[in-house]
Amino acid sequence: MAELFKALTLEEARAVLESNLPDGKRGERVSLLESLGRRLVKEVRAADDVPGFDRSIVDGYAVRARDTYGASEGLPSYLDVCGEILMGRKPDGEVGAGRAMKIATGGMLPPGADSVVMVEYTEELDDRTIGVIRPVAPWENVIRKGEDIAAGEVVLPAGHVIRPQDLGILSATGVTGVEAAPVVKVGIISTGDELVHPGEKPGFGQVRDINSYTLYGAAAACGGEPRLYGIVGDEFDELKEVLQRALSENDMVLISGGSSVGYRDVASGVIESIGEPGVLFHGLSVKPGKPTIGAVVSGKPVFGLPGHPASAMVIFDLMVAPLIRAGSYEGCKEDLKEFPLKAVITRNLRSAAGREDFVRVRLFNREGRLFAEPVLGKSGLIRTMVKADGLARIPAGKEGVEAGEVVDVRLF
């Protein structure tokens, strides 16, 4: 069993969890439209060139560029129009010296032509003759065959999460299905004798359940499939029964509350009693969220999150979200991805040496610079998360930041 509150750094906690989890390369075939938001387990390569032919990107005339050299309004280059290219059809004929073919945006460039002059830079003299008043360079206003995607090229790498624009590139290559990681099913349990359902009026010493709903939303926003298991009292056997059921029905379980040192906080003991390897750490050297539990039971991650709403959401962002989105913490090694913004902090903040602090901040622009204004408040307050736009990080090697310093920020 992990020593209580022998706090690990964020990096250490991620490493010990990852070393006890399966490799996450299991996949399932899903259709193109079903793949949105899903993570690829296999790379996708293009079977064909995109586009499959040289095509015009403007309305105008397909020409040989050298036939337009020196053209101007005062001295146009005169060309014979020898036909028109119909959309979706192979050109009927070719462009020879001193000739042009009418072409629309997206039309296939005919043999002999190497550029397209925009219709705006031509003048019709009669049905068979145009004057070009501005020269074009070879391949101007043309997308070459395979210029967007070359046959055999890796279109999307393994591990990539499908975005709307990715659906476009997949459809362009003729891909109708991909191998994607299964959607992560996330069981959510809230613990505490003081909790009541949001629809109930709290009695003396009671509060409405917040974390079930914030964690449900956070898991869904990451592409997970959350399921609520309700409120469980601070009783060992009751929590054990619900946790076992949640583990059997999900890929991951989040227990909100029950992770600190109170005599009624039983989450760690329950997790240990269920399976191996059990609790891997109990405590993180971060603020907020020190009393976090990280465990693995039968290959499935189990997190004991702090009961305070802000702490639970911050730890979810740092520890849980990467596993739902990407199946691992690999991408978190690059600070640019995890904390991509730079902002000027607006006030002095103190931090304990050796601890990473994650400060809720409101962002605003002033004179072309991005500023981060701390949203101060205890970790038991949910309103601070509502007011904030993201988290600013104070690294473990610093004992705080001074107003005017630049800090790394991630958006919620």
TORVEX-724458 format. One record per residue (C-alpha): residue in one letter; chain; x, y, z. Coordinates in steps of 0.1 Angstrom, whole numbers. Example, Ala and Ser with C-alpha at 12.3 -4.5 7.8 and 13.67 -1.06 7.14 Angstrom:
% residues 2
r=A, c=A, xx=123, yy=-45, zz=78
r=S, c=A, xx=137, yy=-11, zz=71
This chain:
% residues 412
r=M, c=A, xx=0, yy=0, zz=0
r=A, c=A, xx=13, yy=35, zz=-8
r=E, c=A, xx=25, yy=55, zz=22
r=L, c=A, xx=-2, yy=80, zz=31
r=F, c=A, xx=7, yy=115, zz=18
r=K, c=A, xx=42, yy=106, zz=7
r=A, c=A, xx=35, yy=131, zz=-21
r=L, c=A, xx=48, yy=125, zz=-56
r=T, c=A, xx=54, yy=151, zz=-82
r=L, c=A, xx=30, yy=153, zz=-111
r=E, c=A, xx=56, yy=137, zz=-134
r=E, c=A, xx=63, yy=109, zz=-109
r=A, c=A, xx=26, yy=101, zz=-104
r=R, c=A, xx=20, yy=100, zz=-141
r=A, c=A, xx=50, yy=77, zz=-146
r=V, c=A, xx=40, yy=52, zz=-119
r=L, c=A, xx=4, yy=50, zz=-132
r=E, c=A, xx=14, yy=46, zz=-168
r=S, c=A, xx=38, yy=18, zz=-159
r=N, c=A, xx=9, yy=-2, zz=-144
r=L, c=A, xx=-16, yy=4, zz=-173
r=P, c=A, xx=-21, yy=-16, zz=-205
r=D, c=A, xx=-5, yy=-1, zz=-236
r=G, c=A, xx=-39, yy=13, zz=-248
r=K, c=A, xx=-34, yy=1, zz=-285
r=R, c=A, xx=-67, yy=-19, zz=-287
r=G, c=A, xx=-88, yy=-5, zz=-315
r=E, c=A, xx=-122, yy=-10, zz=-332
r=R, c=A, xx=-134, yy=-2, zz=-367
r=V, c=A, xx=-156, yy=28, zz=-368
r=S, c=A, xx=-172, yy=47, zz=-397
r=L, c=A, xx=-159, yy=81, zz=-409
r=L, c=A, xx=-187, yy=101, zz=-392
r=E, c=A, xx=-184, yy=80, zz=-360
r=S, c=A, xx=-147, yy=87, zz=-358
r=L, c=A, xx=-151, yy=124, zz=-348
r=G, c=A, xx=-133, yy=130, zz=-315
r=R, c=A, xx=-119, yy=95, zz=-315
r=R, c=A, xx=-82, yy=86, zz=-312
r=L, c=A, xx=-65, yy=66, zz=-340
r=V, c=A, xx=-47, yy=34, zz=-330
r=K, c=A, xx=-33, yy=30, zz=-365
r=E, c=A, xx=-20, yy=55, zz=-389
r=V, c=A, xx=-39, yy=63, zz=-421
r=R, c=A, xx=-21, yy=64, zz=-455
r=A, c=A, xx=-35, yy=79, zz=-487
r=A, c=A, xx=-43, yy=53, zz=-514
r=D, c=A, xx=-45, yy=80, zz=-541
r=D, c=A, xx=-32, yy=114, zz=-550
r=V, c=A, xx=-54, yy=143, zz=-539
r=P, c=A, xx=-63, yy=159, zz=-562
r=G, c=A, xx=-60, yy=131, zz=-588
r=F, c=A, xx=-54, yy=156, zz=-616
r=D, c=A, xx=-42, yy=191, zz=-622
r=R, c=A, xx=-71, yy=214, zz=-614
r=S, c=A, xx=-79, yy=251, zz=-617
r=I, c=A, xx=-85, yy=272, zz=-586
r=V, c=A, xx=-101, yy=301, zz=-604
r=D, c=A, xx=-126, yy=308, zz=-632
r=G, c=A, xx=-108, yy=317, zz=-664
r=Y, c=A, xx=-89, yy=302, zz=-693
r=A, c=A, xx=-64, yy=273, zz=-693
r=V, c=A, xx=-33, yy=284, zz=-713
r=R, c=A, xx=4, yy=279, zz=-719
r=A, c=A, xx=21, yy=304, zz=-696
r=R, c=A, xx=47, yy=313, zz=-722
r=D, c=A, xx=19, yy=325, zz=-745
r=T, c=A, xx=11, yy=353, zz=-719
r=Y, c=A, xx=45, yy=366, zz=-712
r=G, c=A, xx=47, yy=404, zz=-717
r=A, c=A, xx=9, yy=408, zz=-718
r=S, c=A, xx=-4, yy=441, zz=-706
r=E, c=A, xx=-35, yy=463, zz=-709
r=G, c=A, xx=-18, yy=483, zz=-736
r=L, c=A, xx=-5, yy=452, zz=-755
r=P, c=A, xx=-27, yy=421, zz=-748
r=S, c=A, xx=-17, yy=386, zz=-758
r=Y, c=A, xx=-44, yy=373, zz=-782
r=L, c=A, xx=-54, yy=337, zz=-779
r=D, c=A, xx=-78, yy=315, zz=-798
r=V, c=A, xx=-105, yy=298, zz=-777
r=C, c=A, xx=-105, yy=262, zz=-788
r=G, c=A, xx=-131, yy=248, zz=-764
r=E, c=A, xx=-146, yy=247, zz=-729
r=I, c=A, xx=-138, yy=222, zz=-701
r=L, c=A, xx=-170, yy=208, zz=-684
r=M, c=A, xx=-170, yy=202, zz=-647
r=G, c=A, xx=-164, yy=165, zz=-638
r=R, c=A, xx=-154, yy=157, zz=-673
r=K, c=A, xx=-121, yy=149, zz=-690
r=P, c=A, xx=-111, yy=178, zz=-713
r=D, c=A, xx=-120, yy=172, zz=-750
r=G, c=A, xx=-89, yy=182, zz=-767
r=E, c=A, xx=-56, yy=200, zz=-757
r=V, c=A, xx=-42, yy=235, zz=-756
r=G, c=A, xx=-16, yy=242, zz=-783
r=A, c=A, xx=5, yy=273, zz=-790
r=G, c=A, xx=-16, yy=305, zz=-791
r=R, c=A, xx=-47, yy=287, zz=-778
r=A, c=A, xx=-69, yy=287, zz=-746
r=M, c=A, xx=-97, yy=267, zz=-732
r=K, c=A, xx=-124, yy=281, zz=-709
r=I, c=A, xx=-123, yy=265, zz=-675
r=A, c=A, xx=-142, yy=269, zz=-642
r=T, c=A, xx=-129, yy=266, zz=-606
r=G, c=A, xx=-122, yy=229, zz=-600
r=G, c=A, xx=-120, yy=220, zz=-636
r=M, c=A, xx=-94, yy=196, zz=-649
r=L, c=A, xx=-65, yy=212, zz=-667
r=P, c=A, xx=-62, yy=200, zz=-703
r=P, c=A, xx=-31, yy=185, zz=-719
r=G, c=A, xx=-7, yy=212, zz=-731
r=A, c=A, xx=-18, yy=238, zz=-706
r=D, c=A, xx=3, yy=247, zz=-676
r=S, c=A, xx=-16, yy=276, zz=-660
r=V, c=A, xx=-49, yy=294, zz=-658
r=V, c=A, xx=-54, yy=331, zz=-664
r=M, c=A, xx=-82, yy=346, zz=-643
r=V, c=A, xx=-112, yy=357, zz=-663
r=E, c=A, xx=-108, yy=392, zz=-647
r=Y, c=A, xx=-75, yy=396, zz=-667
r=T, c=A, xx=-90, yy=387, zz=-700
r=E, c=A, xx=-112, yy=406, zz=-725
r=E, c=A, xx=-134, yy=388, zz=-751
r=L, c=A, xx=-130, yy=401, zz=-786
r=D, c=A, xx=-155, yy=376, zz=-801
r=D, c=A, xx=-167, yy=341, zz=-795
r=R, c=A, xx=-134, yy=326, zz=-805
r=T, c=A, xx=-108, yy=351, zz=-793
r=I, c=A, xx=-96, yy=366, zz=-760
r=G, c=A, xx=-70, yy=392, zz=-751
r=V, c=A, xx=-49, yy=384, zz=-720
r=I, c=A, xx=-39, yy=417, zz=-702
r=R, c=A, xx=-18, yy=402, zz=-674
r=P, c=A, xx=8, yy=374, zz=-677
r=V, c=A, xx=7, yy=342, zz=-656
r=A, c=A, xx=36, yy=320, zz=-644
r=P, c=A, xx=38, yy=283, zz=-650
r=W, c=A, xx=13, yy=265, zz=-627
r=E, c=A, xx=-2, yy=297, zz=-615
r=N, c=A, xx=-38, yy=293, zz=-603
r=V, c=A, xx=-34, yy=255, zz=-605
r=I, c=A, xx=-33, yy=228, zz=-578
r=R, c=A, xx=-10, yy=201, zz=-591
r=K, c=A, xx=-19, yy=164, zz=-590
r=G, c=A, xx=-10, yy=151, zz=-555
r=E, c=A, xx=-2, yy=186, zz=-542
r=D, c=A, xx=-26, yy=183, zz=-513
r=I, c=A, xx=-19, yy=147, zz=-505
r=A, c=A, xx=5, yy=123, zz=-522
r=A, c=A, xx=-4, yy=86, zz=-527
r=G, c=A, xx=12, yy=65, zz=-499
r=E, c=A, xx=17, yy=96, zz=-476
r=V, c=A, xx=7, yy=93, zz=-439
r=V, c=A, xx=-24, yy=114, zz=-437
r=L, c=A, xx=-30, yy=111, zz=-400
r=P, c=A, xx=-6, yy=94, zz=-375
r=A, c=A, xx=-15, yy=69, zz=-348
r=G, c=A, xx=-26, yy=86, zz=-316
r=H, c=A, xx=-42, yy=115, zz=-335
r=V, c=A, xx=-76, yy=127, zz=-323
r=I, c=A, xx=-100, yy=132, zz=-352
r=R, c=A, xx=-112, yy=168, zz=-357
r=P, c=A, xx=-137, yy=182, zz=-382
r=Q, c=A, xx=-110, yy=191, zz=-407
r=D, c=A, xx=-96, yy=156, zz=-404
r=L, c=A, xx=-130, yy=142, zz=-416
r=G, c=A, xx=-124, yy=162, zz=-448
r=I, c=A, xx=-89, yy=149, zz=-455
r=L, c=A, xx=-101, yy=113, zz=-448
r=S, c=A, xx=-130, yy=116, zz=-472
r=A, c=A, xx=-107, yy=131, zz=-498
r=T, c=A, xx=-85, yy=100, zz=-497
r=G, c=A, xx=-115, yy=77, zz=-499
r=V, c=A, xx=-113, yy=65, zz=-463
r=T, c=A, xx=-147, yy=54, zz=-450
r=G, c=A, xx=-136, yy=39, zz=-417
r=V, c=A, xx=-107, yy=40, zz=-393
r=E, c=A, xx=-92, yy=20, zz=-364
r=A, c=A, xx=-100, yy=40, zz=-333
r=A, c=A, xx=-95, yy=35, zz=-296
r=P, c=A, xx=-127, yy=25, zz=-279
r=V, c=A, xx=-145, yy=54, zz=-260
r=V, c=A, xx=-134, yy=54, zz=-224
r=K, c=A, xx=-162, yy=45, zz=-201
r=V, c=A, xx=-158, yy=65, zz=-168
r=G, c=A, xx=-177, yy=55, zz=-136
r=I, c=A, xx=-182, yy=84, zz=-112
r=I, c=A, xx=-189, yy=79, zz=-75
r=S, c=A, xx=-194, yy=107, zz=-50
r=T, c=A, xx=-188, yy=99, zz=-13
r=G, c=A, xx=-198, yy=117, zz=18
r=D, c=A, xx=-226, yy=114, zz=44
r=E, c=A, xx=-231, yy=152, zz=40
r=L, c=A, xx=-241, yy=150, zz=4
r=V, c=A, xx=-276, yy=152, zz=-10
r=H, c=A, xx=-290, yy=151, zz=-45
r=P, c=A, xx=-293, yy=186, zz=-63
r=G, c=A, xx=-330, yy=183, zz=-62
r=E, c=A, xx=-332, yy=180, zz=-25
r=K, c=A, xx=-330, yy=209, zz=0
r=P, c=A, xx=-300, yy=204, zz=22
r=G, c=A, xx=-305, yy=199, zz=59
r=F, c=A, xx=-282, yy=210, zz=87
r=G, c=A, xx=-246, yy=201, zz=78
r=Q, c=A, xx=-255, yy=189, zz=44
r=V, c=A, xx=-245, yy=202, zz=9
r=R, c=A, xx=-257, yy=194, zz=-26
r=D, c=A, xx=-236, yy=170, zz=-47
r=I, c=A, xx=-214, yy=191, zz=-71
r=N, c=A, xx=-186, yy=168, zz=-81
r=S, c=A, xx=-208, yy=142, zz=-98
r=Y, c=A, xx=-219, yy=167, zz=-123
r=T, c=A, xx=-187, yy=186, zz=-129
r=L, c=A, xx=-168, yy=154, zz=-134
r=Y, c=A, xx=-196, yy=140, zz=-157
r=G, c=A, xx=-193, yy=171, zz=-178
r=A, c=A, xx=-154, yy=170, zz=-178
r=A, c=A, xx=-153, yy=134, zz=-188
r=A, c=A, xx=-179, yy=139, zz=-216
r=A, c=A, xx=-160, yy=170, zz=-229
r=C, c=A, xx=-128, yy=148, zz=-232
r=G, c=A, xx=-147, yy=123, zz=-253
r=G, c=A, xx=-154, yy=98, zz=-225
r=E, c=A, xx=-186, yy=81, zz=-218
r=P, c=A, xx=-194, yy=90, zz=-181
r=R, c=A, xx=-219, yy=71, zz=-159
r=L, c=A, xx=-230, yy=83, zz=-125
r=Y, c=A, xx=-232, yy=58, zz=-96
r=G, c=A, xx=-248, yy=83, zz=-72
r=I, c=A, xx=-239, yy=93, zz=-37
r=V, c=A, xx=-223, yy=67, zz=-14
r=G, c=A, xx=-220, yy=72, zz=24
r=D, c=A, xx=-187, yy=70, zz=43
r=E, c=A, xx=-191, yy=32, zz=49
r=F, c=A, xx=-165, yy=7, zz=38
r=D, c=A, xx=-188, yy=-21, zz=27
r=E, c=A, xx=-212, yy=2, zz=8
r=L, c=A, xx=-183, yy=19, zz=-11
r=K, c=A, xx=-167, yy=-14, zz=-19
r=E, c=A, xx=-199, yy=-28, zz=-34
r=V, c=A, xx=-204, yy=2, zz=-56
r=L, c=A, xx=-168, yy=5, zz=-66
r=Q, c=A, xx=-167, yy=-32, zz=-77
r=R, c=A, xx=-198, yy=-27, zz=-98
r=A, c=A, xx=-184, yy=5, zz=-114
r=L, c=A, xx=-151, yy=-13, zz=-122
r=S, c=A, xx=-169, yy=-42, zz=-138
r=E, c=A, xx=-189, yy=-18, zz=-160
r=N, c=A, xx=-163, yy=8, zz=-169
r=D, c=A, xx=-127, yy=14, zz=-181
r=M, c=A, xx=-119, yy=39, zz=-153
r=V, c=A, xx=-135, yy=50, zz=-120
r=L, c=A, xx=-134, yy=83, zz=-103
r=I, c=A, xx=-142, yy=85, zz=-66
r=S, c=A, xx=-149, yy=120, zz=-54
r=G, c=A, xx=-141, yy=126, zz=-17
r=G, c=A, xx=-129, yy=101, zz=9
r=S, c=A, xx=-92, yy=106, zz=0
r=S, c=A, xx=-80, yy=128, zz=29
r=V, c=A, xx=-70, yy=118, zz=64
r=G, c=A, xx=-103, yy=120, zz=82
r=Y, c=A, xx=-114, yy=90, zz=102
r=R, c=A, xx=-144, yy=85, zz=79
r=D, c=A, xx=-123, yy=88, zz=47
r=V, c=A, xx=-122, yy=52, zz=35
r=A, c=A, xx=-115, yy=53, zz=-3
r=S, c=A, xx=-79, yy=42, zz=0
r=G, c=A, xx=-87, yy=11, zz=21
r=V, c=A, xx=-115, yy=1, zz=-2
r=I, c=A, xx=-94, yy=3, zz=-33
r=E, c=A, xx=-67, yy=-18, zz=-16
r=S, c=A, xx=-92, yy=-44, zz=-7
r=I, c=A, xx=-104, yy=-50, zz=-42
r=G, c=A, xx=-74, yy=-60, zz=-63
r=E, c=A, xx=-38, yy=-56, zz=-74
r=P, c=A, xx=-17, yy=-35, zz=-77
r=G, c=A, xx=-40, yy=-12, zz=-58
r=V, c=A, xx=-30, yy=22, zz=-45
r=L, c=A, xx=2, yy=34, zz=-62
r=F, c=A, xx=3, yy=68, zz=-46
r=H, c=A, xx=-16, yy=88, zz=-20
r=G, c=A, xx=-6, yy=124, zz=-22
r=L, c=A, xx=6, yy=148, zz=-49
r=S, c=A, xx=30, yy=177, zz=-44
r=V, c=A, xx=6, yy=201, zz=-60
r=K, c=A, xx=-19, yy=228, zz=-50
r=P, c=A, xx=-48, yy=224, zz=-51
r=G, c=A, xx=-53, yy=186, zz=-49
r=K, c=A, xx=-27, yy=172, zz=-25
r=P, c=A, xx=-48, yy=143, zz=-11
r=T, c=A, xx=-52, yy=126, zz=-45
r=I, c=A, xx=-52, yy=88, zz=-47
r=G, c=A, xx=-39, yy=71, zz=-78
r=A, c=A, xx=-45, yy=34, zz=-82
r=V, c=A, xx=-48, yy=6, zz=-107
r=V, c=A, xx=-71, yy=-24, zz=-102
r=S, c=A, xx=-70, yy=-52, zz=-128
r=G, c=A, xx=-55, yy=-29, zz=-154
r=K, c=A, xx=-81, yy=-1, zz=-148
r=P, c=A, xx=-71, yy=33, zz=-133
r=V, c=A, xx=-90, yy=44, zz=-102
r=F, c=A, xx=-86, yy=79, zz=-89
r=G, c=A, xx=-96, yy=92, zz=-55
r=L, c=A, xx=-102, yy=129, zz=-61
r=P, c=A, xx=-104, yy=155, zz=-34
r=G, c=A, xx=-139, yy=164, zz=-23
r=H, c=A, xx=-134, yy=201, zz=-28
r=P, c=A, xx=-149, yy=210, zz=-62
r=A, c=A, xx=-120, yy=232, zz=-75
r=S, c=A, xx=-94, yy=206, zz=-64
r=A, c=A, xx=-113, yy=178, zz=-80
r=M, c=A, xx=-116, yy=196, zz=-114
r=V, c=A, xx=-79, yy=207, zz=-114
r=I, c=A, xx=-67, yy=172, zz=-107
r=F, c=A, xx=-91, yy=158, zz=-133
r=D, c=A, xx=-75, yy=182, zz=-158
r=L, c=A, xx=-40, yy=171, zz=-149
r=M, c=A, xx=-43, yy=134, zz=-142
r=V, c=A, xx=-75, yy=121, zz=-157
r=A, c=A, xx=-82, yy=140, zz=-189
r=P, c=A, xx=-50, yy=129, zz=-207
r=L, c=A, xx=-59, yy=92, zz=-202
r=I, c=A, xx=-94, yy=97, zz=-216
r=R, c=A, xx=-82, yy=118, zz=-246
r=A, c=A, xx=-50, yy=100, zz=-255
r=G, c=A, xx=-48, yy=68, zz=-235
r=S, c=A, xx=-15, yy=79, zz=-220
r=Y, c=A, xx=5, yy=108, zz=-206
r=E, c=A, xx=29, yy=108, zz=-236
r=G, c=A, xx=18, yy=142, zz=-250
r=C, c=A, xx=20, yy=158, zz=-215
r=K, c=A, xx=58, yy=157, zz=-217
r=E, c=A, xx=57, yy=187, zz=-241
r=D, c=A, xx=48, yy=218, zz=-221
r=L, c=A, xx=37, yy=236, zz=-252
r=K, c=A, xx=8, yy=212, zz=-256
r=E, c=A, xx=-2, yy=212, zz=-220
r=F, c=A, xx=3, yy=249, zz=-212
r=P, c=A, xx=4, yy=265, zz=-246
r=L, c=A, xx=-2, yy=302, zz=-236
r=K, c=A, xx=21, yy=328, zz=-222
r=A, c=A, xx=5, yy=355, zz=-200
r=V, c=A, xx=16, yy=383, zz=-177
r=I, c=A, xx=5, yy=376, zz=-141
r=T, c=A, xx=-12, yy=407, zz=-125
r=R, c=A, xx=-3, yy=401, zz=-88
r=N, c=A, xx=23, yy=386, zz=-66
r=L, c=A, xx=17, yy=349, zz=-56
r=R, c=A, xx=36, yy=328, zz=-31
r=S, c=A, xx=42, yy=291, zz=-34
r=A, c=A, xx=58, yy=265, zz=-12
r=A, c=A, xx=92, yy=252, zz=-24
r=G, c=A, xx=90, yy=218, zz=-41
r=R, c=A, xx=53, yy=221, zz=-49
r=E, c=A, xx=37, yy=229, zz=-82
r=D, c=A, xx=9, yy=254, zz=-79
r=F, c=A, xx=-20, yy=257, zz=-104
r=V, c=A, xx=-37, yy=290, zz=-100
r=R, c=A, xx=-71, yy=297, zz=-115
r=V, c=A, xx=-69, yy=328, zz=-137
r=R, c=A, xx=-91, yy=351, zz=-158
r=L, c=A, xx=-75, yy=361, zz=-190
r=F, c=A, xx=-77, yy=395, zz=-208
r=N, c=A, xx=-59, yy=415, zz=-235
r=R, c=A, xx=-45, yy=449, zz=-229
r=E, c=A, xx=-25, yy=468, zz=-255
r=G, c=A, xx=-17, yy=436, zz=-275
r=R, c=A, xx=-6, yy=416, zz=-244
r=L, c=A, xx=-23, yy=387, zz=-227
r=F, c=A, xx=-27, yy=391, zz=-189
r=A, c=A, xx=-37, yy=365, zz=-163
r=E, c=A, xx=-56, yy=378, zz=-133
r=P, c=A, xx=-57, yy=352, zz=-104
r=V, c=A, xx=-92, yy=342, zz=-93
r=L, c=A, xx=-85, yy=337, zz=-56
r=G, c=A, xx=-106, yy=316, zz=-33
r=K, c=A, xx=-105, yy=284, zz=-13
r=S, c=A, xx=-106, yy=250, zz=-32
r=G, c=A, xx=-140, yy=243, zz=-17
r=L, c=A, xx=-155, yy=270, zz=-38
r=I, c=A, xx=-170, yy=262, zz=-73
r=R, c=A, xx=-175, yy=298, zz=-83
r=T, c=A, xx=-138, yy=304, zz=-87
r=M, c=A, xx=-138, yy=277, zz=-115
r=V, c=A, xx=-168, yy=294, zz=-132
r=K, c=A, xx=-151, yy=328, zz=-131
r=A, c=A, xx=-117, yy=315, zz=-144
r=D, c=A, xx=-107, yy=309, zz=-180
r=G, c=A, xx=-78, yy=285, zz=-172
r=L, c=A, xx=-49, yy=275, zz=-150
r=A, c=A, xx=-16, yy=293, zz=-146
r=R, c=A, xx=13, yy=271, zz=-134
r=I, c=A, xx=39, yy=280, zz=-108
r=P, c=A, xx=67, yy=254, zz=-112
r=A, c=A, xx=80, yy=234, zz=-83
r=G, c=A, xx=114, yy=251, zz=-85
r=K, c=A, xx=100, yy=285, zz=-77
r=E, c=A, xx=87, yy=300, zz=-44
r=G, c=A, xx=62, yy=322, zz=-62
r=V, c=A, xx=59, yy=348, zz=-90
r=E, c=A, xx=59, yy=385, zz=-90
r=A, c=A, xx=34, yy=407, zz=-107
r=G, c=A, xx=46, yy=413, zz=-142
r=E, c=A, xx=62, yy=379, zz=-147
r=V, c=A, xx=52, yy=357, zz=-176
r=V, c=A, xx=35, yy=324, zz=-166
r=D, c=A, xx=24, yy=294, zz=-186
r=V, c=A, xx=-14, yy=290, zz=-189
r=R, c=A, xx=-38, yy=263, zz=-202
r=L, c=A, xx=-74, yy=270, zz=-210
r=F, c=A, xx=-102, yy=250, zz=-195
